[in-house]
Amino acid sequence: MKNARQLIRVGHSPDPDDAFMFYALAKDKIDTGRYHFTHELVDIETLNRRAFSGELELTAVSLHAYAHLADLYILCPCGASMGDRYGPMVVARQECSLDNLAGATIAVPGTLTTAYLALRLCLGYDFPHVIVPFDEILDVVAAGTYRDQPVAAGLIIHEGQLTYADQGLKRVLDTGEWWFGETGLPLPLGANAIRKDLGETTIRDVNRLLHESIQFGLDHRREALDYAMGFGRGLDQDTGDRFVAMYVNDWTLDFGPRGRLAVAELLRRGRDAGIIPHLVEPEFVEDE
């Protein structure tokens, strides 16, 4: 068809910060020209796994997963989720140290998540773990079991970082604090990536439209936040606003030199620890 618009299938997590970023694209608040965007909202580990087949033109990915996908996808310089002295947390039912958890099973949201990579780097060894949907980990830790398997602690992402205390749980470790202490850098958790085979023109166009969507949300914060709160799983407005501010900010508009350095350092350390099979130099869409 002569005037058919090019389909861009988008995948992102059903959480407030991603919803905030994609608000303008999801609700037709910006002119997308010759492109038609559709959206699929699924958890980040599922998106990581699906990216291996190159199914989606634009997808959120964990930076850990990107290390295995660099031949298929290129990173957008916008759309980052960066933990600047904060990040995914290990929580337990009682106050304890990491040493107390040695040999105990930890619930994790997926082995391709950056949260998992960061905890592996922090501990220095592959710890016993069980994969649990990210939005069930707090309940699993509180119960102390998952499918009849004892669970001593959980590695939490998304809004759980702000709500874990509501279930009486105690923080054992903040991986973002640990990473900053080790490197002096923010912890790069997630990014958006575009499939390389779309070609340079489409890649740059899609990257530009993503940037416009993020900027629109920041410029129209209240309406974007109202939309994002539909994915807040019970968060009140103030907590939702705080969570969005943690992961949609200046870092999200552009990784910048320091953010790009953080990505390269994460991937290098992952390789040096034997978690990532080979060194990956992150590749970003070039600015127009």
C-alpha positions in Angstrom: 0.0 0.0 0.0 1.5 3.3 -1.1 0.9 5.3 2.1 1.2 2.4 4.6 2.9 3.4 7.8 5.8 1.3 9.1 5.0 -0.8 12.1 7.2 -0.3 15.2 6.4 -2.9 17.8 7.4 -1.6 21.3 8.0 -3.7 24.4 8.4 -2.2 27.9 7.7 -3.1 31.5 4.3 -2.6 33.0 5.7 -0.2 35.7 5.3 3.5 36.2 8.6 4.8 34.9 8.4 3.0 31.6 4.8 4.0 31.2 5.8 7.6 31.9 8.5 7.4 29.2 6.1 6.0 26.6 3.0 8.0 27.4 3.2 10.3 24.5 3.7 7.5 22.0 1.1 5.3 23.6 -1.5 8.1 23.6 -0.7 9.8 20.3 0.5 13.0 21.9 3.3 13.5 19.3 3.4 13.2 15.5 5.0 9.9 14.6 4.9 10.6 10.8 5.3 7.5 8.7 5.5 5.2 11.7 2.8 3.3 13.6 3.7 2.3 17.1 2.0 -0.6 19.0 2.9 -1.4 22.6 3.3 -4.7 24.5 3.7 -4.5 28.3 5.5 -7.4 29.8 8.1 -7.9 32.6 11.7 -7.1 31.8 13.0 -10.7 32.0 10.5 -11.8 29.4 11.5 -8.9 27.2 15.1 -9.8 27.6 14.4 -13.4 26.5 12.2 -12.3 23.6 14.9 -10.0 22.3 17.1 -13.0 21.3 14.6 -13.6 18.5 14.6 -9.9 17.4 10.8 -10.0 17.6 10.3 -6.3 18.6 11.6 -3.3 16.7 12.0 -1.2 19.9 12.4 -2.9 23.2 13.4 -2.2 26.8 16.3 -4.4 27.8 18.4 -4.9 30.8 22.0 -3.8 30.2 23.1 -7.3 31.3 20.9 -8.8 28.6 22.3 -6.3 26.0 25.7 -8.0 26.4 24.1 -11.0 24.6 22.2 -9.0 22.1 24.6 -6.5 20.7 24.6 -8.2 17.3 20.9 -7.7 17.0 20.2 -4.4 18.8 21.7 -0.9 19.1 21.2 1.1 22.3 19.2 4.4 22.3 21.1 7.2 23.9 17.8 8.1 25.6 15.5 5.9 27.7 18.0 4.9 30.3 17.1 3.7 33.8 20.0 4.7 35.9 20.4 4.2 39.7 22.4 7.1 40.9 23.6 5.9 44.3 20.5 3.7 44.5 19.2 0.6 42.7 17.8 -2.9 43.1 17.9 -4.1 46.7 18.3 -7.3 48.6 15.6 -7.6 51.4 15.0 -10.2 54.1 12.5 -10.8 56.9 15.1 -9.9 59.6 18.0 -7.5 59.7 21.1 -9.4 58.6 24.3 -9.0 56.6 25.2 -10.5 53.2 27.4 -12.9 55.1 24.4 -14.2 56.9 22.8 -15.1 53.6 25.7 -17.2 52.4 24.4 -20.5 51.0 20.7 -19.3 51.3 18.3 -19.1 48.4 17.6 -15.6 47.1 14.5 -14.9 44.9 15.6 -13.0 41.8 13.5 -11.4 39.0 15.6 -13.1 36.3 19.1 -14.0 35.4 19.4 -11.6 32.6 18.4 -8.6 34.7 21.1 -6.1 35.6 20.0 -6.5 39.2 21.2 -10.1 39.1 24.4 -9.2 37.4 25.1 -6.5 40.0 24.4 -8.9 42.9 26.7 -11.5 41.4 29.5 -8.9 41.0 28.9 -7.7 44.6 29.0 -11.2 46.1 31.8 -12.5 43.9 30.1 -15.9 43.4 27.0 -17.5 41.9 24.6 -17.7 44.8 21.6 -20.1 45.1 18.6 -18.5 43.6 15.1 -19.1 42.4 13.5 -17.0 39.6 10.2 -15.3 40.8 8.1 -12.8 38.9 9.3 -9.4 40.0 5.9 -8.3 41.4 5.7 -11.5 43.6 9.1 -11.3 45.2 8.1 -9.3 48.3 5.3 -11.7 49.1 7.6 -14.7 48.6 10.2 -13.2 51.0 7.5 -12.4 53.5 6.2 -16.0 53.3 9.7 -17.5 53.3 9.0 -20.0 50.6 8.3 -20.3 46.9 6.8 -23.5 45.5 7.8 -25.4 48.7 11.4 -24.1 48.4 12.8 -22.0 51.3 13.6 -18.5 50.4 15.7 -16.3 52.7 15.8 -13.0 50.8 14.7 -11.3 47.6 16.3 -9.1 45.0 13.7 -6.4 44.3 13.3 -4.0 41.4 10.8 -1.4 40.3 8.5 0.1 43.0 9.4 -2.6 45.5 12.4 -0.5 46.3 10.1 2.0 47.9 7.4 -0.4 49.4 9.3 -3.3 50.9 9.1 -1.9 54.5 5.3 -2.0 54.2 5.6 -5.8 54.6 7.9 -5.6 57.5 11.0 -6.5 55.4 14.5 -5.2 56.0 17.1 -3.9 53.6 20.3 -6.0 53.4 21.9 -4.3 50.4 21.3 -1.5 47.9 23.3 -2.5 44.8 23.3 1.0 43.5 25.0 2.2 46.7 27.5 -0.7 46.5 28.3 0.1 42.8 28.9 3.8 43.4 31.2 2.9 46.2 33.1 0.6 43.9 33.2 2.8 40.8 32.0 6.3 41.6 29.5 5.8 38.8 25.7 5.4 38.5 24.4 1.9 38.1 23.0 1.5 34.5 20.1 -0.8 34.9 18.0 -0.7 31.7 17.9 0.9 28.3 15.9 0.9 25.1 17.3 -0.8 22.1 16.4 -0.7 18.4 16.8 -3.6 16.0 19.8 -3.0 13.8 18.3 -4.4 10.6 15.8 -1.5 10.4 18.5 0.6 8.8 20.1 3.9 9.7 17.2 6.2 8.8 14.5 4.3 10.7 16.8 3.8 13.6 17.4 7.5 13.9 13.8 8.3 13.4 12.6 5.9 16.1 15.3 7.1 18.5 14.2 10.7 17.9 10.5 9.9 18.6 11.4 8.0 21.8 13.3 11.1 22.9 10.3 13.3 22.0 8.1 11.0 24.1 10.3 11.2 27.1 10.6 15.0 26.8 6.8 15.3 26.4 6.3 13.4 29.7 8.7 15.6 31.5 7.1 18.7 30.1 3.6 17.5 30.9 4.5 15.7 34.1 1.0 15.7 35.8 -0.8 14.1 32.8 2.0 11.7 32.1 2.1 10.7 35.8 -1.7 10.2 35.9 -1.3 7.7 33.1 1.8 6.1 34.6 0.0 5.5 37.9 -2.3 3.1 36.2 0.7 0.7 36.3 1.6 1.5 39.9 0.2 -1.6 41.6 -1.4 0.2 44.4 1.2 3.0 44.8 -0.2 6.3 46.2 0.4 9.4 44.1 3.3 10.7 46.1 5.2 7.4 46.1 4.5 7.0 42.4 5.8 10.5 41.7 8.9 9.7 43.7 9.5 6.4 41.9 9.1 8.0 38.5 11.6 10.7 39.5 14.1 8.0 40.4 14.2 6.6 36.9 12.9 9.3 34.5 15.2 12.2 34.8 18.2 13.9 33.0 19.9 10.4 32.7 16.8 9.3 30.7 17.1 12.1 28.2 20.7 11.1 27.5 23.2 8.7 29.0 25.8 11.3 28.5 29.6 10.5 28.7 29.4 9.4 32.3 26.4 7.2 31.7 28.1 5.6 28.7 31.2 5.0 30.8 29.1 3.3 33.4 27.6 0.9 30.8 31.1 0.0 29.5 32.3 -0.5 33.0 29.4 -2.8 33.9 29.9 -4.9 30.9 33.7 -5.1 31.4 33.3 -6.2 35.0 30.7 -8.7 34.0 33.1 -10.2 31.5 36.0 -10.1 33.9 33.9 -12.0 36.5 33.0 -14.7 33.9 29.3 -13.8 34.0 29.3 -12.2 30.5 31.0 -14.5 28.0 33.0 -11.9 26.1 33.7 -8.2 26.2 31.0 -6.0 24.6 31.7 -2.4 23.7 28.3 -0.7 24.0 27.0 0.8 20.7 24.7 3.8 20.7 22.5 5.4 18.0 24.4 8.4 16.7 22.9 11.8 17.3 21.5 13.4 14.2 
